[in-house]
Each structure stands twice: as C-alpha cells, then as structure tokens.
Amino acid sequence: MSDETGLKKTPLHSLHVQLGAKMVPFAGWHMPVQYEGIIQEHKAVRSAAGLFDVSHMGEIDFRGPDAFSNVQNLVTNNVARLEVGNVLYSGMLYHEGTFVDDLLVYKLAEDHYWLVVNASNTDKDFQWIKDNQHGDVSIENISDTICQIALQGPRSFDLASQLTSTPIRELGSFCFVEGEIAGCRGLLSRTGYTGEDGLEIYVAWNDGPQVWSALIETGRPFGLKPIGLGARDTLRLEAGLPLYGNDISDRSTPIEAGLKWTVKLKKGDFIGRDVLVKQNTEGVGVKLVGFVMIDKGIPRPHYPVWVQGRKVAEVASGGMGIWLDKMIGTAYVPIEYTQPGTEIEIEIRNKRLRAEVITLPFYKRPVSDK
C-alpha cells in the first residue's frame, strides 16, 4: 500500500492515474489534487455531483462493554444522544482544552462505535485514544481495511439509487445504514464536507475499485466528475467547515473555533472539560470568524490580519470562493472585532487590503427535497 517514495496508496490509486489526475503527497499519502481543474470540479459538485477518494481518512473501532464510556470520555459532544444508525460530529481534546482532532462518531451497536478521524492525525489520534483507554474495550485502528468514497452534490441520490436497493433517500442527516452498493456490502452515511448533500460509502478495502468504477460509469449522464483535494478544500471553505491544521489545531479550543454547539458540558466529565467550563463562564479572547475581501486580492493561510493599524492575527484558511465569485477566508481575531460588518485588513504582497467580517458559513445550499 506504499510506493518507493514511502507514500501510502489508497485502493483507488491506479484508477486516479488512469483518469489523468495530478498526484501529490498529502499526509503521507499519494493523492489526487485535481483532474480536470479545481474550478471545474468545484462547480460540478455544486451543480451536479462529484466523487472523492477519502480512503486516507482514519477509522478507529471500539468494541466491548466499555466502548461507550471510552468514547464519551474522549469527545466533547454527548454520545449518549446517539441511537444505532446515528452519527455525531465532535472535537477530541487535550487536557488543555485544545484539539487533538475533530471527528465523526458512528454508533454501530450498543457496544460498537467507530471514530472517523483526519488522515494527518490517524496515528496520533490512535495513540492518544490508547493512552486514555479504560475498562473492558477493544480498540483497533482499522483504517487499512476500509475504503471510503464520498459522493457529493444535488444529483448524488439520483445517481446512487441506480446502484443500490438500499432506501438511501430515507436517510436523515447524520445517519447511516448498512446495505449494498454496486454489488458490495458496506455502510452508507449522510454527513458531508462540501456544503452539499450526498453519501459517504464505506466498503472493504479491496471492494473500493469496483464501487468507484461503477459510480464513475453510472454517473456520466448525471454530470458526475472525480474530485481532487484542491476542490475538496475550496468546497469545505465556502461551507464554513473547519480544516485541522488551519481553522482548528492544538492551539485552539472549540469555543474559540465557533464550535461551542459541539460541547455538552452537562453530559459529565470528559477530557478538556475544565478549560471549556472556564471559557464558557469567563469568555474567550479570540474567536474564529469568516471574512470576505472588499479590495481585490486573494487571502492565503498565514497572511497577516490587521485592525486599526495593529497586527492582530493571521489568515487561517483563505482563497477563492469559486461558487460565490468572492475572495474569502477565516481568522482568529480579538473578540472585540468579531461582529459581522467589522472591517479588517489582510496584508497581501505588502499591501493591506480591506475585508469585512461575516457570519459563517459563506455558502448554504438551496433547500430542496431529499
């Protein structure tokens, strides 16, 4: 699963090469950054459908009588709310209240959970989880056995329905069902990382190529395109969804990151809770905001952010809002400058250019029937 460069390959690697993808190193993997081009791929997801190889993501399996208590201790959100077939977004924190990672919790049975974690953090996360393990639970990193494919966009369910008899249209948001697609058994969920509706498809590692190829072939009349990491990033930025290492990190807490809704202080103890209780009571000094450029310029990560002649922050994420035709970004700014409409400046090529703070997300998909 790795080549002579030491980079790991997903089970779909050869198919990306056949499709003419530009391949790049990413989080220790050899991944497609683009096929046709980031702009075309971005627009395909917003208008029709896009197919993403996300097999580099990590899956960590919890089984046993104490599976629930282990997961509940590790994450900020309340796992007790989950029924079998539900998914929960949450942070996993250090004792200092800052992010180890952000992740999804899948409840497969009363004593069986998955954590789906970021590719760049899988090994670190697994070590942290094992370091904090307690009671009667088996915890296993099963990432090398799972192929994960994401199908995103308004035509996703029309397309996927051609390949499965599983009632996917009945799936609620942040729910999953076990079923068959393209002749392979797997898990089909409805979470998303693009701002669009769609499915995540988890199948056995070796079944991945069959499912991917069937989706590509069936998807042509629906306007489906394969999508690389480049458009994945521009899509999630427009949707105001955080990226670990940019918008959240081991230097930021969920409350500072605008993710207070994922923190359930009343659920009982969990790692990092004491810091969040204090921040919830006393407030925070900085907060992540979105901004839209007023002057012409493209904000990039780490560009300085100025307010009233004072450098106050750096751009966390930034770039072109392709669907919106605006230049957009995020930054942790002092709390007094977080109100929508506040004018800030982004330093781009030694020039300070005006931008306006806005309420995230930048983009919301049109409301439609499932």
C-alpha positions in Angstrom: 0.0 0.0 0.0 3.0 2.3 -0.3 5.4 3.0 -3.1 9.1 3.6 -3.5 8.7 7.1 -2.1 7.3 5.7 1.1 3.9 7.3 0.4 0.8 5.2 1.1 -1.6 4.5 -1.7 -5.4 4.1 -1.4 -7.0 1.2 -3.2 -8.1 3.6 -5.9 -4.7 4.9 -6.7 -4.3 3.3 -10.1 -7.8 4.5 -11.1 -6.8 8.1 -10.4 -3.8 7.7 -12.6 -5.9 6.3 -15.4 -8.2 9.3 -15.1 -5.3 11.6 -15.5 -5.2 13.0 -12.0 -2.3 15.2 -10.8 -1.0 13.2 -7.9 0.7 14.9 -4.9 1.9 13.9 -1.4 -0.7 14.6 1.3 -0.5 13.5 4.9 1.8 10.6 4.0 -0.4 9.5 1.1 -0.1 9.9 -2.7 -3.4 11.6 -3.5 -5.2 13.3 -6.5 -5.1 17.1 -6.1 -7.1 17.7 -9.3 -8.3 16.0 -12.5 -9.8 18.5 -14.9 -9.1 21.5 -12.7 -10.2 22.9 -9.3 -12.7 25.4 -10.7 -14.5 22.9 -12.9 -14.5 20.3 -10.2 -15.8 22.7 -7.6 -18.7 23.8 -9.9 -19.5 20.2 -10.7 -20.1 19.4 -7.0 -22.3 22.5 -6.6 -24.4 21.9 -9.7 -24.4 18.1 -10.2 -22.2 15.6 -8.4 -18.6 14.9 -7.5 -16.8 11.7 -6.4 -14.0 11.9 -3.8 -11.5 9.3 -2.7 -11.3 9.8 1.1 -9.8 6.4 1.9 -6.9 8.2 3.5 -9.2 9.1 6.4 -8.8 7.0 9.6 -11.3 4.7 11.1 -10.9 3.6 14.7 -13.1 0.8 16.0 -14.3 0.5 19.6 -16.0 -2.8 20.8 -17.0 -4.1 24.2 -19.0 -3.2 27.3 -17.0 -0.1 28.0 -16.9 1.2 24.4 -19.4 3.9 25.2 -17.7 5.2 28.3 -14.4 5.4 26.4 -15.8 7.4 23.5 -17.8 9.6 25.8 -14.7 10.5 27.8 -12.7 11.3 24.6 -15.1 13.6 22.9 -16.8 16.9 23.7 -20.3 16.1 22.3 -22.8 13.8 24.0 -22.5 10.3 22.7 -25.5 9.3 24.9 -27.7 11.1 22.4 -26.8 8.5 19.6 -29.1 5.7 18.6 -27.7 2.9 16.4 -27.5 4.3 12.9 -26.7 7.9 14.1 -23.5 9.9 13.5 -22.2 12.7 15.7 -19.6 15.5 14.9 -17.3 16.3 17.8 -13.9 17.5 18.9 -11.4 15.3 20.8 -9.3 17.4 23.1 -6.1 17.5 25.1 -6.4 18.2 28.8 -5.6 21.9 27.9 -8.9 22.1 26.0 -7.3 22.3 22.6 -7.9 20.0 19.7 -6.3 16.6 19.2 -8.6 16.3 16.2 -12.2 16.8 15.0 -14.0 13.6 14.1 -17.2 11.7 13.5 -18.7 9.2 15.9 -20.7 6.3 14.3 -22.8 4.1 16.6 -23.0 0.7 15.0 -24.4 -1.2 18.1 -24.8 -0.6 21.8 -21.2 -1.8 22.3 -19.7 -0.9 19.0 -18.6 2.6 17.8 -16.4 4.0 15.0 -14.4 7.2 15.2 -13.6 8.6 11.7 -10.6 10.9 12.0 -8.4 13.1 9.8 -5.8 11.4 7.7 -2.9 13.5 9.0 -3.9 12.7 12.6 -4.8 9.0 12.5 -1.6 7.6 14.2 -1.5 10.5 16.7 -5.2 10.0 17.5 -4.9 6.3 17.9 -2.0 6.7 20.3 -4.0 9.3 22.3 -7.0 7.0 22.4 -4.9 4.1 23.6 -3.2 6.2 26.2 -6.6 7.1 27.7 -8.2 3.6 27.3 -10.0 2.2 30.3 -12.2 -0.8 31.2 -13.4 -3.7 29.1 -13.0 -2.4 25.5 -11.1 -3.5 22.4 -9.8 -0.5 20.3 -8.4 -1.1 16.9 -7.1 1.1 14.0 -9.0 -0.5 11.1 -8.1 2.3 8.6 -6.1 -0.1 6.3 -9.2 -2.3 5.9 -11.7 0.4 4.8 -12.1 2.2 1.5 -14.1 5.4 1.9 -15.7 7.2 -1.1 -17.7 10.4 -0.8 -20.4 11.2 -3.4 -21.5 14.9 -3.1 -23.8 17.2 -4.9 -27.5 17.7 -5.8 -27.6 14.7 -8.2 -26.0 12.3 -5.7 -29.1 10.4 -4.7 -30.4 10.1 -8.2 -27.1 8.6 -9.2 -26.6 6.3 -6.2 -30.1 5.0 -6.5 -29.1 3.4 -9.8 -26.6 1.2 -7.9 -28.4 0.3 -4.7 -31.7 -1.0 -3.5 -31.0 0.3 0.0 -33.5 3.1 0.9 -30.9 5.8 0.9 -33.4 8.6 0.3 -34.9 7.9 3.7 -31.6 8.5 5.5 -31.7 11.5 7.8 -28.8 13.9 8.0 -26.0 12.5 10.1 -27.5 9.0 9.9 -26.2 5.8 8.2 -27.4 2.4 7.1 -25.7 -0.8 6.3 -26.5 -2.0 2.8 -25.2 -2.9 -0.7 -24.0 -0.6 -3.5 -22.5 -1.7 -6.8 -22.6 -5.3 -5.6 -20.6 -4.6 -2.5 -21.7 -4.7 1.1 -20.9 -1.5 3.1 -22.0 1.3 5.2 -23.8 4.3 3.6 -23.9 7.6 5.6 -25.1 11.2 5.1 -22.8 13.7 6.6 -20.7 15.6 4.0 -17.8 18.0 4.0 -18.7 20.2 1.0 -21.9 22.0 1.9 -23.8 19.7 -0.4 -26.0 16.7 0.2 -24.6 13.3 -0.5 -23.3 10.0 0.7 -20.2 8.6 2.3 -19.6 5.0 1.2 -17.5 2.7 3.4 -16.6 -0.7 1.9 -13.9 -3.3 2.3 -10.5 -2.0 1.0 -10.5 -4.4 -1.9 -14.1 -3.6 -2.9 -13.3 0.1 -3.4 -12.2 -0.1 -7.1 -15.5 -1.9 -8.1 -17.6 0.7 -6.3 -15.6 3.7 -7.6 -15.7 2.4 -11.2 -19.4 1.7 -11.1 -20.1 5.2 -9.8 -17.9 6.9 -12.4 -19.6 4.9 -15.2 -23.2 5.3 -13.9 -22.5 9.0 -13.1 -21.6 10.3 -16.5 -25.2 11.1 -17.6 -25.7 12.9 -14.2 -22.7 15.2 -14.8 -20.5 13.4 -12.2 -16.8 14.3 -12.1 -14.0 12.8 -10.0 -12.8 15.5 -7.5 -9.4 16.1 -6.1 -8.1 17.5 -2.8 -7.9 21.0 -4.3 -11.7 21.4 -4.8 -12.4 19.5 -1.6 -10.7 22.3 0.2 -12.4 25.2 -1.7 -15.8 23.5 -1.2 -15.4 23.0 2.6 -14.1 26.6 3.0 -17.2 28.0 1.2 -19.3 25.8 3.5 -17.5 27.2 6.6 -16.3 23.8 7.6 -13.1 23.6 9.6 -9.8 22.0 8.5 -7.5 20.6 11.1 -4.2 22.4 11.0 -5.8 25.6 9.6 -9.0 26.5 11.4 -8.6 24.2 14.4 -5.4 22.9 16.0 -3.7 22.1 19.3 -3.6 25.8 19.8 -7.4 26.4 19.7 -10.4 25.3 21.7 -13.9 24.5 20.4 -15.3 27.7 21.9 -12.7 29.8 20.3 -13.3 28.0 17.0 -17.0 28.8 17.0 -17.9 25.1 17.7 -19.5 25.6 21.1 -22.5 23.7 19.8 -20.4 20.6 19.8 -19.6 21.0 23.5 -22.0 19.4 26.0 -20.8 20.5 29.4 -23.8 18.9 31.2 -23.0 15.4 30.0 -20.5 14.8 32.7 -16.7 14.6 32.7 -14.6 14.4 29.5 -11.0 15.3 28.7 -10.6 19.0 28.4 -13.9 19.9 30.1 -12.4 22.0 32.9 -10.9 24.5 30.5 -14.1 24.8 28.5 -16.2 25.4 31.6 -13.9 28.3 32.5 -14.1 29.7 28.9 -17.8 29.3 28.8 -18.1 31.3 32.1 -15.4 33.9 31.5 -15.4 34.2 27.7 -12.5 33.9 25.3 -10.1 36.5 24.0 -10.2 35.4 20.3 -12.7 33.8 18.0 -12.7 32.3 14.5 -14.6 34.5 12.0 -15.2 34.4 8.3 -14.3 37.4 6.1 -14.9 38.5 2.6 -12.4 40.6 0.7 -13.6 44.2 -0.2 -10.4 45.1 -2.1 -9.1 42.9 -4.8 -6.7 40.2 -3.5 -6.5 36.5 -2.7 -6.1 35.8 1.1 -3.9 32.8 1.8 -3.1 31.0 5.1 -0.7 32.8 7.4 -1.1 36.2 5.7 -1.2 38.9 8.4 -4.5 40.3 9.6 -4.6 44.0 10.7 -7.2 46.1 12.6 -6.7 49.8 13.2 -3.0 49.7 12.4 -2.3 46.7 14.6 -1.5 43.2 13.5 -3.9 41.0 15.4 -3.9 37.6 13.7 -3.0 35.5 10.6 -5.4 34.1 8.0 -6.3 30.5 9.0 -7.9 29.4 5.7 -8.3 31.5 2.6 -8.7 31.6 -1.1 -11.3 31.9 -3.9 -15.0 31.3 -3.1 -15.5 29.8 -6.5 -19.2 29.4 -6.5 -19.7 32.8 -4.8 -17.2 34.6 -7.0 -15.7 36.2 -3.9 -12.3 36.0 -2.1 -12.9 34.6 1.3 -11.1 33.4 4.4 -11.1 32.8 8.1 -9.0 34.1 11.0 -8.9 34.1 14.8 -9.4 37.8 15.7 -9.7 39.5 19.1 -13.3 39.2 20.4 -14.0 43.0 20.0 -13.6 42.7 16.2 -15.8 39.6 15.7 -19.1 41.4 14.9 -20.4 41.0 11.4 -19.7 44.1 9.3 -16.4 44.9 11.2 -13.7 46.0 8.7 -10.3 44.3 8.9 -7.3 44.3 6.6 -5.4 41.4 5.1 -1.8 42.0 4.2 -1.2 40.6 0.7 2.1 41.3 -1.0 3.0 44.0 1.4 -0.3 45.8 0.9 -3.1 46.0 3.4 -6.4 45.3 1.7 -9.8 45.7 3.2 -12.1 42.9 4.2 -15.3 42.5 6.1 -16.2 40.1 8.9 -19.2 38.0 8.1 -21.2 35.2 9.8 -20.2 31.7 8.7 -20.9 29.8 6.6 -20.2 31.7 3.3 -22.4 29.3 1.4 -25.6 27.4 2.2 -27.1 25.0 -0.4 -30.6 25.8 -1.6 -33.3 24.0 0.3 -34.7 21.0 -1.6 -36.5 17.8 -1.0 -34.4 14.7 -0.2 
